[in-house]
Amino acid sequence: MARLSTKDKEKPFILIGAAVLGIVIQNVLNKEITWMTYVVEVGVFLVILAVMLPVEIRDVGSAFKKIKPTIIALIVNFILIPLFSWSMGWLILKNYPDFWVGAILYTLTPCIGWYLIFTDIAKGDVAWGISLLPWNITLQIVLMPLYLYFLIGKVIPVDFSALLRSVLLFLVAPFAIGIIIQRYVIKFKGKEYFFGKFKSYLGEVKLWALVVVILSMFASQKSLTLSEINKVGLLIIFLIIFFFVLFLLALLIGRLFKLGYADTVTMAFTTTARNSEAVIGVAVAAFPGHPLVYMAIILGPVVELPILLIIAKILMQLRGFLDITKKFDFEAQK
């Protein structure tokens, strides 16, 4: 049985260390570092490019044939999560409507990039994850006005330009560039080199680019004021419950529908990871003068990142339990 390398075991702790260092830097400087947002964008682009590069195009094509898990993922993302988020907000945040609205907005939209990174860290099916992206992007655009009308009580226009920029920059561009680089390297160096030495080098790029991204994200976030501690505590409780309930749901779905380890990992991250970029513009346009709405959306990734790292670690520890393929192979040999 394959064993996790030392680097795979240490990776979550390295990334958590980057988040802690970023928080320390922000507290020492105590000011907003706007130029770090560009560092974050460049870093995310490099990480997603490194994630997409080793994925063969035929694998992505075959991933579209995974009808059952795809339907399940879409039902969870676009029916169960909005209802769950609204209900949990009513229980925990109903006395703080700005945080409640911000939390709903943040949890409504599936991630269009981050979940691929963590799917790759936990050895999930990245190809299927990529095939889910068009679904996630299209449905969140189409359904957002309905969600805002029925869950928040008013119709708010979606900032299509911000979403389009995010899709082009963090999905279309790295995917297209990845295809070109993959074909070029294979043509001149061969498949053995590409999926051997070159892929190993990509692992280093992913790790340290992600370290820079996380450090910059936390370092660029302005520290919260002491007067907001009580409200922030409730929001953090909301987010922690949200992420772990969805993680447990993904594990349950994986067992009930016999998805196997790789698909269960992808299911876990496509349903837990959220897309804060898609709703920042909506929040600013719909709720001017309500900074706590923005704070809820900005705080989301701060809580999300370490939780996703913990989930990745737990999934890797549960690999033997979740890998039903090995069980079936063993039973077939009896």
Stockholm file with secondary structure:
# STOCKHOLM 1.0

chainA/1-334         MARLSTKDKEKPFILIGAAVLGIVIQNVLNKEITWMTYVVEVGVFLVILAVMLPVEIRDVGSAFKKIKPTIIALIVNFILIPLFSWSMGWLILKNYPDFWVGAILYTLTPCIGWYLIFTDIAKGDVAWGISLLPWNITLQIVLMPLYLYFLIGKVIPVDFSALLRSVLLFLVAPFAIGIIIQRYVIKFKGKEYFFGKFKSYLGEVKLWALVVVILSMFASQKSLTLSEINKVGLLIIFLIIFFFVLFLLALLIGRLFKLGYADTVTMAFTTTARNSEAVIGVAVAAFPGHPLVYMAIILGPVVELPILLIIAKILMQLRGFLDITKKFDFEAQK
#=GR chainA/1-334 SS CCCCCHHHHHHHHHHHHHHHHHHHHHHHHCSCCTTHHHHHHHHHHHHHHHHHTTSCHHHHHHHTTCHHHHHHHHHIIIIIHHHHHHHHHHHHHTTCHHHHHHHHHHHHSBCSSHHHHHHHHTTCCHHHHHHHHHHHHHHHHHHHHHHIIIIISSCCCCCHHHHHHHHIIIIIHHHHHHHHHHHHHHHHHCHHHIIIIIHHHHHHHHHHHHHHHHHHHHHHSCCCCGGGHHHHHHHHHHHHHHHHHHHHHHHHHHHHTTCCHHHHHHHHHHHHCBCTHHHHHHHHHHSTTCHHHHHHHHHHHHHHHHHHHHHHHHHHHTHHHHCHHHHHHHHHHC
#=GC SS_cons         CCCCCHHHHHHHHHHHHHHHHHHHHHHHHCSCCTTHHHHHHHHHHHHHHHHHTTSCHHHHHHHTTCHHHHHHHHHIIIIIHHHHHHHHHHHHHTTCHHHHHHHHHHHHSBCSSHHHHHHHHTTCCHHHHHHHHHHHHHHHHHHHHHHIIIIISSCCCCCHHHHHHHHIIIIIHHHHHHHHHHHHHHHHHCHHHIIIIIHHHHHHHHHHHHHHHHHHHHHHSCCCCGGGHHHHHHHHHHHHHHHHHHHHHHHHHHHHTTCCHHHHHHHHHHHHCBCTHHHHHHHHHHSTTCHHHHHHHHHHHHHHHHHHHHHHHHHHHTHHHHCHHHHHHHHHHC
//
